């Protein structure tokens, strides 16, 4: 019997689906990431599987390049992302705690973020 190795997120990851640094979407804690390929440019591509129950709007693309993959970018939440993320993206208290712990932020860092937070 063969075994499958994958990563299970312990902190939310931001997804930059539109190529805009301030247009965040969040991949939740517990999501399984399956390593696809490492690139010499210094990044790694992962596969995430989705189950979808109903029909959804999508455009079918036919490409002349049979192996074309058009990935979106993901990255851990950084200190500078937090004010915008907290104001514009639904992030649970538990997710916020995981983000802060993963970034090893101090209470002083958090206090500074709260002071800078625009309501």
N, C-alpha and C positions, 0 to 999 in steps of 0.2 A: 504494500500500500504506500503510495507516494504522499508526501506532505506538501502543503502550500505555505509559503512564507509571505507575510504581508505586514504592513505597518498599520496600526490603529491609532488615529489621532487622539492625543491627550490634551490638545488645545485647539481652538478653532483656527482655521486658516482663512485668510482673505483671498478671494478670487477676483481678479481683475478681468472680467469678461468682456468689457467694452474697450479696453485699451486706455481707459481714463483712470488716473491714479486716485481720484476721489469717488469713483463709482464702485463701491464695495459690495460684494456678496460674500456670504460666510459659508464655509464647509464645516459642518458641526463636529464636535467632539464625538469620537466613536466611529467615524467614517473609516472604512478600510481602504488603504492605498496599496495597489499592487505595482511593484517596480516594473517598468517597461524597458527603459534604456537610459544609460548615462551618456552625456555628450561632452566632448573635449572642451567646449566653451564654459563648462563649470556648472551645468544644471542637470537635473535628472527628471525624466518624464515618468509619471505614474498613471495608472488606469484606475478609474472609479466606476463601479457598476451601479446602475440605477434600475429599479423596478418601477414601471409606470403602468397604472391601471386603466387609465382612460385615454381617449384621443386628445391630441394637443396640436397646436399650430406649429408648423415647421415647413421649411422650404427644402425640397430634395435637390441636392447639388450633384451634378455629373461632372467629373474631372477627367482630363486627359492624362493626369498623373495618377496611376493606380494605387500608389502607396502614400498619397497626400494625407497628412495629419495636420490639423489646424488646432493646436492646443490653446487653452487659456492659461494665464499665469496665476500662480498661487504663492503666497508668502505669509510668514508669521506676522501677527500684529506687532507693529513697532510703536514706540512711545508717541511719536508724532501723529500716528493714525488714530489714537484713542479718542480725542475729543470729537472728531468727525464721525467716527464709528459709533460712539455712544449716542450722538445726537441724531444719526440718520439710519442706523441699522438695528434691528431688534437683536439685542445681545442680552442673554440672561445673566443674572447675578453670578451663577456658577461659572458661566463662560468667562465673565469678566475676571473672576478670581483666578481661573486657570491661565488666562492671558497674563495677568500681573505676575503670577508665580513663575510662569515660563520665561518671562522677560527679566526675572529677578529684580523687579522694581521695588524700591523702598517706599516707606510711608511718606517720606518727604517728596519722592517723585510723584506719588499719587496725589498728595496735597497740591503740588504745583499744577498738575493736570486739572484738578477740580477748580483751582483759582482761575485758570485760563479758559475754562469751559463756558462757552457762550450759550445762553438759554434762548 
